[in-house]
C-alpha cells in the first residue's frame, strides 16, 4: 500500500513538474513605439574612415595615455564599486532562481523525558516509579512548489535581467572612466602647452613694456600707450597662476581616476606628453544597430525585461499554489538503532493547495505597482534610445565642426608664423622696428595657444563620438591606427601647437 501511494504521489508530481513553467502571466515583449521607430542610420557624415574597434584610444599613439587607461581600468574605485554591485546582482539572481528547484533538508534530533508513572504524585521522594524515555531521529525532508502559473520562473527571469542590467552598468562605468581619463589627460596636455606659451608671451610683453618705456622717455609714445602695454602685461601675468592651479587640479582628478594619490603621478606625468590627433572622417551611413553596443541602452532594456517579468509574477499570485512535500528517516530509542534504516524507517508524503481568498487588497496593489513600474521603465527605455540617437548625431556633427575649426586655425598659424619671420628679417636688416617684431611674435604665440585648445577639442570631439556610440563604429579595422596622412587637416598630427 505504501509503495502504491508513493508511486501515485510521484506520478502526479511528475505530471505537475512537466506542466510547470509552461505558463507566464508576463505581457508580451515589445519595444516602446518611439524606440521601435528609430531611423535606420545616421546620414550627416561624409567620406570614409576607420578606427580601432576594441582599444580605440590607442590610435592616439601615446604610450603614456595607454598606461593611464590600463591603470584606470584595473584600479579605478568607481569600477570596483560597479563590479561589487554586479556580484550582488548575480548572487540575487541565483537566489531568485533557487525557488525553481526542490528544497532538501537533513535533520538529526534527540529527546529525553523523565516522568512519574500514574498514581505517584510525590515522584521519587514518595517512593513512586518513573518512566524514562529516550528518542533519536534522523531524516531527509523534501519540498517543492509546482510553478503552474509561472510566478517562480518569472521571478527568476526578473532576477537574471537585473543581473544583466548590472553587467551593462559596469560597462557603462568602464566607458565613463575611459572618457574621463582621456579628457583629463588631454586637458593636462593643453594646460601645459598654455603655461609654456603664456610664459613666452610674458617674456615678449616684458620686452614690449621695456621698449615702450624707452619710447615714452624719448617722447615717442604717449602715457596712454604705456598704460595699455603695462595693463596687458599684468593681465597676462595674472592668468598664469590660474593655469597652474588648473593644472594641479586636473592632475589630481586624473590621479583619483587611476586610484592613486596626486603626489604619486611622476611615473605617468613626469615625461613628455605627446598624443597624436586623428582627423579621419566618420564613415557615412552608420547603421543604427551600433546603438545596441551602448551599455546604457542595454541596461535599460534589461530593466524593462525585469519589470515585465516582475509584473507577470505578481499577476500569478492571484492563483492557487501547489506544494509537494516528502520526508523520510529513522526513529529509535538509542543511538545504535538510529542507523537501522531497514526496520525503523518512516515516510511522510504530503501535498498542499493554497488559494488566496482575502488579502486586504495586497495582491491587487502589488499588480498595480508592478504595472506602473513596467510603464515607467518603458518610458525610461524609450527616452534612453531617443537620447542616444540625438547624442550620436550631435557628436558626429560636433566632431566635423571641430575638425574644420582646427583646419582654419592651422592656416592662421601659418600666416602668423610667416608674419613673425618677416618682422624678424625686417628688424635684422634695420627696416622694421623691434616693437613690430614683438607684436608679431606675440600674435604667433596667441594663435599657437588657440591651436593647442583646438587640438584638445578635436580629440574630445572624437572621444564624444565613441562615447555616444558606446565604443567604435568599425568592426573590421585592424589594431594598427590609420596614420597614412600626416596633414593636420586630414591625417594624424601631434596635439602640441608649439614646435
C-alpha positions as CSV (number, residue, x, y, z in Angstrom):
1,X,0.0,0.0,0.0
2,X,2.8,2.4,0.9
3,X,4.6,1.6,-2.4
4,X,1.4,2.2,-4.4
5,X,0.9,5.5,-2.6
6,X,4.5,6.6,-3.3
7,X,4.2,5.8,-7.0
8,X,0.9,7.6,-7.3
9,X,2.3,10.6,-5.5
10,X,5.5,10.7,-7.6
11,X,3.4,10.2,-10.8
12,X,1.2,13.2,-10.0
13,X,4.2,15.2,-9.0
14,X,6.0,14.4,-12.3
15,X,2.9,15.4,-14.3
16,X,2.8,18.8,-12.5
17,X,6.5,19.3,-13.0
18,X,6.1,18.9,-16.7
19,X,3.2,21.3,-16.6
20,X,5.1,23.9,-14.6
21,X,6.9,26.6,-16.4
22,X,4.7,26.4,-19.4
23,X,2.6,29.4,-18.4
24,X,3.7,33.0,-17.8
25,X,1.5,36.0,-16.9
26,X,4.1,38.5,-18.2
27,X,3.0,40.7,-21.1
28,X,4.4,40.2,-24.5
29,X,7.9,41.7,-25.0
30,X,7.9,44.6,-27.4
31,X,9.9,47.9,-27.7
32,X,8.1,51.2,-26.9
33,X,6.8,52.9,-30.0
34,X,9.4,55.7,-30.1
35,X,12.2,53.1,-29.7
36,X,10.7,50.8,-32.4
37,X,10.5,53.7,-34.9
38,X,14.1,54.8,-34.7
39,X,15.8,55.7,-38.1
40,X,18.0,53.0,-39.6
41,X,21.2,55.0,-40.0
42,X,23.0,58.3,-39.5
43,X,23.3,60.3,-42.6
44,X,25.0,63.6,-41.6
45,X,28.5,62.3,-42.3
46,X,30.7,62.1,-45.3
47,X,33.9,60.4,-46.6
48,X,35.0,57.2,-45.0
49,X,37.3,56.3,-42.1
50,X,38.4,53.5,-39.8
51,X,39.2,53.3,-36.2
52,X,40.3,50.5,-33.9
53,X,37.3,48.5,-32.7
54,X,38.4,47.4,-29.3
55,X,41.0,49.7,-27.7
56,X,40.3,52.6,-30.0
57,X,42.2,55.1,-27.8
58,X,45.5,53.5,-29.0
59,X,45.1,55.5,-32.2
60,X,46.4,58.5,-30.3
61,X,49.7,56.7,-30.4
62,X,50.7,57.8,-26.9
63,X,52.2,55.1,-24.5
64,X,51.6,57.4,-21.5
65,X,47.8,57.6,-22.3
66,X,47.7,53.8,-22.9
67,X,49.4,53.2,-19.5
68,X,47.0,55.5,-17.7
69,X,44.0,53.8,-19.2
70,X,45.3,50.3,-18.3
71,X,45.8,51.6,-14.8
72,X,42.3,53.2,-14.6
73,X,40.6,50.0,-15.9
74,X,42.2,47.9,-13.2
75,X,42.3,50.3,-10.2
76,X,39.5,52.8,-10.5
77,X,37.3,52.7,-7.5
78,X,34.1,53.5,-9.3
79,X,34.7,50.3,-11.4
80,X,35.4,48.4,-8.2
81,X,32.1,49.6,-6.8
82,X,30.2,48.7,-10.0
83,X,31.9,45.3,-10.1
84,X,30.7,44.7,-6.5
85,X,27.1,45.7,-7.5
86,X,27.3,43.2,-10.3
87,X,28.4,40.4,-8.0
88,X,25.5,41.3,-5.6
89,X,23.0,41.3,-8.5
90,X,24.3,37.9,-9.8
91,X,24.0,36.4,-6.3
92,X,20.5,37.8,-6.0
93,X,19.6,36.3,-9.4
94,X,20.8,32.9,-8.1
95,X,18.6,33.4,-5.1
96,X,15.6,34.1,-7.3
97,X,16.3,31.0,-9.4
98,X,16.6,28.7,-6.3
99,X,12.8,28.7,-6.0
100,X,12.5,26.6,-9.2
101,X,14.3,23.6,-7.6
102,X,13.2,21.2,-4.8
103,X,14.4,22.1,-1.3
104,X,16.2,19.3,0.6
105,X,16.9,19.5,4.3
106,X,18.6,17.0,6.6
107,X,17.9,16.8,10.4
108,X,19.1,14.9,13.4
109,X,17.2,15.1,16.7
110,X,17.2,13.6,20.2
111,X,14.9,13.9,23.1
112,X,14.8,12.7,26.7
113,X,11.9,12.6,29.1
114,X,11.6,11.6,32.8
115,X,8.0,11.5,34.1
116,X,6.3,9.8,37.0
117,X,4.2,6.8,36.4
118,X,0.4,7.1,37.1
119,X,-0.7,7.4,40.7
120,X,2.6,8.5,42.2
121,X,2.1,12.2,42.8
122,X,5.2,12.6,45.0
123,X,7.6,11.1,42.5
124,X,10.8,9.6,43.6
125,X,10.6,11.3,47.0
126,X,7.4,9.4,47.7
127,X,8.9,6.1,46.6
128,X,6.9,6.0,43.3
129,X,8.3,4.7,40.0
130,X,9.2,6.9,37.0
131,X,9.2,6.5,33.2
132,X,12.4,7.5,31.3
133,X,12.2,7.7,27.5
134,X,15.0,8.4,25.1
135,X,14.2,9.1,21.4
136,X,16.6,9.7,18.5
137,X,15.5,10.7,15.0
138,X,17.2,11.3,11.6
139,X,15.6,12.3,8.4
140,X,15.6,14.0,5.0
141,X,12.9,16.4,4.1
142,X,11.9,17.4,0.5
143,X,9.7,20.3,-0.5
144,X,8.8,21.6,-3.9
145,X,6.4,24.3,-5.2
146,X,4.8,23.5,-8.5
147,X,5.2,26.6,-10.7
148,X,1.9,26.1,-12.6
149,X,1.4,29.9,-13.2
150,X,5.0,30.9,-13.9
151,X,5.4,33.0,-10.8
152,X,8.7,31.5,-9.7
153,X,10.0,31.4,-13.2
154,X,9.1,35.0,-13.9
155,X,10.8,36.0,-10.6
156,X,13.9,34.1,-11.7
157,X,13.8,35.8,-15.1
158,X,13.5,39.2,-13.5
159,X,16.5,38.5,-11.3
160,X,18.5,37.4,-14.3
161,X,17.5,40.6,-16.2
162,X,18.6,42.7,-13.2
163,X,22.0,41.0,-13.2
164,X,22.3,41.6,-16.9
165,X,21.5,45.3,-16.3
166,X,24.2,45.4,-13.6
167,X,26.7,44.0,-16.1
168,X,25.7,46.7,-18.6
169,X,26.1,49.3,-15.8
170,X,29.6,48.0,-15.3
171,X,30.4,48.5,-19.0
172,X,28.9,52.0,-18.8
173,X,31.1,52.8,-15.8
174,X,34.1,51.5,-17.8
175,X,33.2,53.7,-20.7
176,X,32.8,56.7,-18.4
177,X,36.1,56.1,-16.7
178,X,37.8,55.8,-20.1
179,X,36.2,59.0,-21.3
180,X,37.1,60.9,-18.1
181,X,40.7,59.7,-18.1
182,X,41.2,60.7,-21.8
183,X,39.5,64.1,-21.1
184,X,41.7,64.8,-18.1
185,X,44.8,63.7,-20.0
186,X,44.2,66.0,-22.9
187,X,43.3,68.8,-20.5
188,X,46.7,68.3,-18.9
189,X,48.4,68.4,-22.3
190,X,46.6,71.6,-23.3
191,X,47.2,73.3,-19.9
192,X,50.9,72.5,-20.0
193,X,51.1,74.0,-23.5
194,X,49.1,77.0,-22.4
195,X,51.5,77.6,-19.5
196,X,54.5,77.3,-21.7
197,X,53.0,79.7,-24.3
198,X,51.9,82.1,-21.6
199,X,55.4,82.2,-20.2
200,X,56.7,83.1,-23.7
201,X,54.1,85.7,-24.1
202,X,55.0,87.2,-20.8
203,X,58.6,87.4,-21.9
204,X,57.6,89.1,-25.1
205,X,55.4,91.5,-23.3
206,X,58.2,92.3,-20.8
207,X,60.4,93.3,-23.7
208,X,57.4,95.2,-25.1
209,X,57.0,97.2,-21.9
210,X,60.6,98.0,-21.7
211,X,60.6,99.2,-25.3
212,X,57.5,101.3,-24.7
213,X,59.1,102.9,-21.6
214,X,62.1,103.8,-23.6
215,X,60.0,105.4,-26.3
216,X,57.9,107.2,-23.7
217,X,61.0,108.7,-22.1
218,X,62.1,109.9,-25.6
219,X,58.6,111.4,-26.2
220,X,57.8,108.8,-28.9
221,X,54.9,107.2,-27.0
222,X,52.1,108.6,-25.0
223,X,51.3,107.8,-21.4
224,X,48.1,106.1,-22.5
225,X,50.0,103.7,-24.8
226,X,52.4,102.9,-22.0
227,X,49.5,102.3,-19.7
228,X,47.9,99.9,-22.2
229,X,51.1,97.9,-22.6
230,X,51.6,97.6,-18.9
231,X,48.0,96.6,-18.4
232,X,48.2,94.0,-21.0
233,X,51.4,92.7,-19.4
234,X,49.8,92.5,-15.9
235,X,46.7,90.7,-17.2
236,X,48.7,88.0,-18.9
237,X,50.8,87.6,-15.7
238,X,47.7,87.3,-13.6
239,X,46.4,84.5,-15.8
240,X,49.5,82.3,-15.2
241,X,48.7,81.3,-11.6
242,X,45.2,80.3,-12.7
243,X,46.5,78.0,-15.3
244,X,49.0,76.5,-12.9
245,X,46.1,75.9,-10.4
246,X,44.1,74.3,-13.2
247,X,47.0,72.0,-14.0
248,X,47.3,70.9,-10.3
249,X,43.5,70.3,-10.1
250,X,43.4,68.3,-13.3
251,X,46.4,66.2,-12.4
252,X,44.7,65.5,-9.0
253,X,41.5,64.5,-10.8
254,X,43.5,62.1,-13.1
255,X,45.2,60.6,-10.0
256,X,41.8,59.8,-8.5
257,X,40.7,58.2,-11.7
258,X,43.6,55.7,-11.7
259,X,43.3,55.1,-7.9
260,X,46.4,57.0,-6.8
261,X,47.3,59.9,-4.7
262,X,48.1,63.1,-6.5
263,X,51.7,63.2,-5.3
264,X,52.3,59.8,-6.9
265,X,51.9,60.6,-10.6
266,X,55.5,61.2,-11.6
267,X,55.6,57.7,-13.2
268,X,53.0,58.9,-15.8
269,X,53.2,62.7,-15.9
270,X,56.9,63.2,-15.3
271,X,57.7,62.8,-19.1
272,X,56.8,64.5,-22.3
273,X,53.2,64.1,-23.3
274,X,52.7,63.9,-27.0
275,X,49.4,62.3,-28.1
276,X,48.7,62.3,-31.8
277,X,45.5,63.6,-33.3
278,X,43.4,61.6,-35.7
279,X,41.5,63.6,-38.3
280,X,39.8,60.9,-40.4
281,X,36.2,61.4,-41.1
282,X,33.4,59.4,-39.6
283,X,32.1,56.8,-42.1
284,X,28.9,57.7,-43.9
285,X,25.6,55.9,-43.2
286,X,26.5,54.5,-39.8
287,X,23.8,51.8,-39.0
288,X,21.5,52.3,-36.1
289,X,22.4,48.9,-34.9
290,X,25.6,50.4,-33.5
291,X,23.4,51.8,-30.7
292,X,23.0,48.2,-29.4
293,X,26.5,48.4,-28.1
294,X,25.7,51.3,-25.8
295,X,25.7,49.9,-22.3
296,X,23.0,52.4,-21.0
297,X,20.6,51.2,-23.7
298,X,21.4,47.6,-22.9
299,X,20.9,48.2,-19.1
300,X,17.6,50.0,-19.5
301,X,16.4,47.2,-21.9
302,X,17.2,44.6,-19.3
303,X,15.5,46.6,-16.6
304,X,12.4,46.8,-18.9
305,X,12.5,43.0,-19.2
306,X,12.9,42.7,-15.4
307,X,9.8,44.9,-14.9
308,X,7.9,42.8,-17.4
309,X,8.7,39.5,-15.7
310,X,8.0,41.1,-12.3
311,X,4.5,42.1,-13.5
312,X,3.9,38.5,-14.6
313,X,5.0,37.1,-11.3
314,X,2.7,39.5,-9.4
315,X,-0.2,38.5,-11.6
316,X,0.4,34.9,-10.9
317,X,0.0,35.4,-7.2
318,X,-3.8,35.6,-7.8
319,X,-3.9,31.9,-8.5
320,X,-3.6,28.9,-6.1
321,X,-0.2,27.5,-5.3
322,X,0.6,23.8,-5.1
323,X,3.4,22.5,-2.9
324,X,4.6,18.9,-2.5
325,X,6.5,17.6,0.5
326,X,8.1,14.3,1.4
327,X,10.1,13.2,4.4
328,X,11.9,10.0,5.2
329,X,14.1,9.0,8.1
330,X,14.6,6.7,11.1
331,X,13.4,6.7,14.7
332,X,14.9,4.7,17.6
333,X,15.2,4.6,21.3
334,X,19.0,4.5,21.3
335,X,21.8,5.8,19.1
336,X,22.7,2.4,17.7
337,X,19.2,1.9,16.3
338,X,19.2,5.2,14.6
339,X,21.0,3.7,11.6
340,X,18.8,0.7,11.3
341,X,17.1,2.1,8.2
342,X,15.6,-1.2,7.1
343,X,13.4,-1.8,10.2
344,X,12.9,1.6,11.7
345,X,12.3,3.9,8.7
346,X,9.4,6.3,8.5
347,X,7.9,8.0,5.4
348,X,5.7,11.1,5.2
349,X,4.1,12.4,2.0
350,X,2.0,15.5,1.5
351,X,0.5,17.9,-1.0
352,X,-0.9,21.3,-0.2
353,X,-3.1,23.6,-2.2
354,X,-3.2,27.2,-1.1
355,X,-5.5,29.7,-2.7
356,X,-5.7,33.4,-1.8
357,X,-9.2,34.3,-0.8
358,X,-8.9,37.6,1.0
359,X,-5.6,39.6,1.3
360,X,-6.9,43.1,2.1
361,X,-6.1,44.2,-1.5
362,X,-2.4,43.4,-1.2
363,X,-2.3,41.3,-4.4
364,X,-4.2,43.8,-6.5
365,X,-2.0,46.7,-5.2
366,X,1.2,44.7,-6.0
367,X,-0.1,44.2,-9.5
368,X,-0.9,47.8,-9.9
369,X,2.5,48.8,-8.6
370,X,4.3,46.3,-10.9
371,X,2.3,47.6,-13.9
372,X,3.2,51.2,-13.1
373,X,6.9,50.2,-12.7
374,X,6.7,48.5,-16.1
375,X,5.2,51.6,-17.7
376,X,7.8,53.7,-16.0
377,X,10.7,51.6,-17.3
378,X,9.2,51.6,-20.8
379,X,9.3,55.4,-20.8
380,X,12.9,55.3,-19.4
381,X,14.0,52.9,-22.1
382,X,12.3,54.9,-24.9
383,X,13.9,58.1,-23.6
384,X,17.3,56.4,-23.4
385,X,17.1,55.3,-27.1
386,X,15.9,58.7,-28.2
387,X,18.6,60.5,-26.3
388,X,21.3,58.1,-27.6
389,X,20.3,58.8,-31.2
390,X,20.4,62.5,-30.6
391,X,23.8,62.3,-28.8
392,X,25.4,60.3,-31.7
393,X,24.1,62.8,-34.3
394,X,25.3,65.8,-32.2
395,X,28.7,64.2,-31.5
396,X,29.3,63.4,-35.2
397,X,28.3,66.9,-36.2
398,X,30.4,68.4,-33.4
399,X,33.5,66.4,-34.5
400,X,33.2,67.6,-38.1
401,X,32.9,71.2,-36.9
402,X,36.0,70.9,-34.6
403,X,37.9,69.4,-37.5
404,X,37.0,72.5,-39.6
405,X,37.9,74.9,-36.8
406,X,41.3,73.2,-36.3
407,X,41.9,73.5,-40.0
408,X,41.2,77.2,-40.0
409,X,43.4,77.9,-37.0
410,X,46.2,75.8,-38.6
411,X,46.1,78.0,-41.7
412,X,46.1,81.1,-39.4
413,X,49.2,79.8,-37.6
414,X,51.0,79.5,-41.0
415,X,50.1,83.2,-41.6
416,X,51.1,84.3,-38.1
417,X,54.4,82.4,-38.3
418,X,55.2,84.0,-41.7
419,X,54.4,87.4,-40.3
420,X,56.7,86.9,-37.3
421,X,59.5,85.7,-39.6
422,X,59.0,88.7,-41.9
423,X,59.2,91.1,-39.0
424,X,62.3,89.3,-37.7
425,X,64.0,89.8,-41.1
426,X,62.9,93.5,-41.3
427,X,64.3,94.2,-37.8
428,X,67.6,92.4,-38.6
429,X,68.1,94.5,-41.7
430,X,67.1,97.7,-39.9
431,X,63.9,98.3,-41.9
432,X,61.4,97.3,-39.2
433,X,61.3,98.0,-35.5
434,X,61.8,95.7,-32.6
435,X,58.3,96.6,-31.3
436,X,56.7,95.3,-34.6
437,X,58.6,92.1,-34.3
438,X,57.5,91.6,-30.7
439,X,53.9,92.2,-31.6
440,X,54.1,89.7,-34.5
441,X,55.8,87.1,-32.2
442,X,53.1,87.6,-29.6
443,X,50.4,87.1,-32.3
444,X,52.1,83.9,-33.3
445,X,52.1,82.6,-29.7
446,X,48.4,83.5,-29.3
447,X,47.5,81.5,-32.4
448,X,49.5,78.6,-31.1
449,X,47.6,78.8,-27.8
450,X,44.3,78.8,-29.7
451,X,45.5,75.9,-31.8
452,X,46.5,73.9,-28.7
453,X,43.0,74.3,-27.3
454,X,41.5,73.4,-30.7
455,X,43.6,70.2,-30.8
456,X,42.2,69.2,-27.4
457,X,38.7,70.0,-28.7
458,X,39.2,67.7,-31.7
459,X,40.4,64.9,-29.5
460,X,37.5,65.3,-27.1
461,X,35.0,65.6,-30.0
462,X,36.3,62.3,-31.4
463,X,36.0,60.9,-27.9
464,X,32.4,62.1,-27.8
465,X,31.5,60.1,-30.9
466,X,33.0,56.9,-29.4
467,X,31.2,57.6,-26.1
468,X,27.9,58.3,-27.8
469,X,28.2,55.0,-29.8
470,X,29.3,53.1,-26.7
471,X,32.6,52.1,-28.4
472,X,33.7,52.1,-32.0
473,X,31.9,52.1,-35.3
474,X,34.3,49.9,-37.3
475,X,34.1,46.2,-36.5
476,X,36.8,45.1,-39.1
477,X,39.5,47.6,-38.5
478,X,42.9,46.2,-37.7
479,X,44.7,47.0,-34.4
480,X,47.1,49.4,-36.2
481,X,45.8,53.0,-36.4
482,X,45.4,54.9,-39.6
483,X,48.4,57.3,-40.0
484,X,48.9,57.3,-43.7
485,X,48.3,61.0,-44.0
486,X,50.2,63.4,-41.7
487,X,48.4,66.6,-43.0
488,X,46.9,68.2,-39.9
489,X,43.8,69.0,-41.9
490,X,43.1,65.4,-42.8
491,X,45.5,63.0,-41.1
492,X,47.4,62.4,-37.9
493,X,49.1,65.3,-36.1
494,X,50.8,66.0,-32.8
495,X,48.4,67.8,-30.4
496,X,51.1,70.2,-29.4
497,X,50.7,73.6,-31.1
498,X,54.2,74.9,-30.2
499,X,57.0,73.3,-32.1
